[in-house]
Amino acid sequence: MNIKNRITLFSTIWLLLLVLAANGTIYVVFQKTMENEAVERAETQMDNMAEALHTADASMDMSRFLRAYLPADSMIRIISEDGKSLLDVARSREMTELPTVYREGEQSEMRRIEGELYTVAAHPVIWENGEVVSLQLTEKQGTMENTLRVLQVILAIATLMIVIPSFIGGRVLSNLIVNPIAAMIQTMEEIQKRGTFKRIAFEKKSNDELTKMAQTFNRMMDLLETNYKKQEQFVSDASHELKTPLTVVESYAKLLKRWGKEKPEVLEEAVEAIYSESVRMKEMAQQMLLLAEDESQFKIDCQKIDLVEVARESALNLERAFGRSIIVDAATNKVELHGDPQKIKQLLFILLDNAIKYSAAPVKITVASVEAEAQIAITDRGIGIPKDELDNVYNRFYRVDKSRTRGTGGTGLGLPLAKRIVDAHHGKIELVSKEGEGTTATVYLPLHLNH
């Protein structure tokens, strides 16, 4: 059974049970009230008759006397102790045919005799011969039964008038609840069949949970489509970037195979080119693997580190590797923060490597601490980056045409990886550049990293 039918069935049955319970209570209370009133009337009538009999003259026609107290559709009967009827006063012969039962003391009750409902009241009195007899009033309650039947019909009609609209309302409500879910299922099936990223159409004016669910689904589709496009672009860019070094390696390998043994200069050139391209491919592959990791895989080993010491160590290593001057300017001797020392070093290597590649002048590193934030700025006096290109430098494999040439060995993955490292440390990175004057990359890192 689907959810729509479950909602309709449950709401209808639940309301039906409530209505039946309410109607049953009404019916029982009304029936009991009518029976009590009928019994009380009979007792009052019996008390009046018994009192009148005590004061009645013995010579009085008792049948005529009792007929004056006889209600409609009823019978007054005098029964002796041996169960014989001494006197029957009734409106119809049918009443006199009812069974004769002697009752001791005062009694009153509602009884069903031969399928008919009667009120029976008994009162002991002294008869003409001095014998104690039972004075009984038996009244047929046909009106009460008719009234109860009418009440049954009214309650049944009221039940139908409540349950039927409730069933329709439950159906409408289930449609309102299930239709967005059905639309989502249909959309998912279309996505599965066609491989497209389709969104759910919904009423923007509404702000209920179903609308929020549709909005969340559409946002998820946007994210999946964006990631899918990024993945496609990444694969396309990676294949394009790897194609060139592989072609170079293949060309020099063919050259080695043909002339390497005969021409030492060709051998040296080919080996150097193959080695250079291999190093570049290795660096590119490592960066690509790091960038391919999602947030859960890109973990950082948080430790207490001295940013000034890390900056000086990184500067010294790159000075030796490139033979270039790197100046470290620290406002204090120590700037402590919580972070991953290896990834912070990798971040500095990326930024320093870019500064060295695109600038012939000495590179400057400035380290400072402002309130709860550490700042590290790497400044070069190189060719700079055009203003309209600054927003694109964090895209994978992106290189500014004038400066990021293959001659410098750049892959276009350094700054995206640097931003990934900064984001993992809950920081931010800013680039300020002017063509012909240089570039400053400033990194802002919180001193205390909260996970």
Secondary structure, DSSP 8 states (H G I E B T S, - for coil): --HHHHHHHHHHHHHHHHHHHHHHHHHHHHHHHHHHHHHHHHHHHHHHHHHHHHHS-TTS-HHHHHHTT--TTEEEEEE-TTS-EEEEEESSHHHHTS------SSEEEEEEETTEEEEEEEEEEE-TTS-EEEEEEEEE-HHHHHHHHHHHHHHHHHHHHHHHHHHHHHHHHHHHHHHHHHHHHHHHHHHHHH---------TT--SHHHHHHHHHHHHHHHHHHHHHHHHHHHHHHHHHHHHHHHHHHHHHHHHHHHTTT-HHHHHHHHHHHHHHHHHHHHHHHHHHHHHS-TTT-----EEEEHHHHHHHHHHHHHHHH---EEEEESSS--EEEE-HHHHHHHHHHHHHHHHHT-SS-EEEEEEEETTEEEEEEEE-SS---GGGGGGTTSTT---TTT--GGGT--S-HHHHHHHHHHHTT-EEEEEEETTTEEEEEEEEESS---
